[in-house]
């Protein structure tokens, strides 16, 4: 079902985007010292703006894969 899939895409997007956003904005020094620190989510560091961007990118990818208009899928996701 499409609803299950879009929620899965959004969940992956919020985790990946939140972590990458935090690492790029606040933890860039630790990336240079240890590049694998990006995947160590248990050490903390998630950002709202990175998570939002990650969800938007993931939902856009979902819409494109399913042949739907991106704006329609975004409209569906807003209340969620």
N, C-alpha and C positions, 0 to 999 in steps of 0.2 A: 504494500500500500504506500502511496506517496507521502502520507502524513508521517508515517513511521520513518521513512527515509529522510525527509526534510529535517525532522527532529534529530536524527542521527548525524546528518551533515552539520547541523547547527551546533551540536554538542562537541563534535571534533573541532569545529571552527573556533568555539569559545575557548577551549583548552589550549589549542595551538596558538591562536592569536593572542590570548592573554599572556601566555608565557613569552612568546616572541616580542610582544610589545614591551613587556617589563624589561626583558634583556636588552632591547635596543635603546630604550629611554633611560633606564636606571642602572642596568648592570652591564654596560658595554665593556667596562674594564675587565670584568670577569670572563667575558667571551675571548678577549685577547689572551688572557692568561691560561684559560682552560676551555677550549671550544665545546667540550662535551657538557659543560655546565648548562647549556640550553635545554637539554633533556632531563635534567634533575629537578623535576617539579616538586619533589618532596622537600627540597631545601627552601621552598617559598619563592614568592615573586610572581604575581599575576597583576595585570593592569586592565582596568575597565576599557579604556580606549583601544587597547590591542585586542581585547575580546570582542568588542563591538565590530571592529574592522574584520576580524577573523570570521565572525558569523556572517557578515555581509558578503564576504568573498565566498564562503562555503555555500551560502544560499544561492548566490549568483551561479556558481558552478553546478549546483543541483538543477536550477532552472534551465540552464543551457543543455545539460545532459538529457533532461526530460522533454525538451522542446517546448518549454513554456516561456511566457514573457516574464522577464525578471521583475518588472513592476508588479505584476499580478501575484507573484510568489512573495515579494516583500509585503504587499498589502495583506496577504494571508498571515504572515508571520508577526506583524506588529502587535496584535492582541496577545500573542503567546509570550 
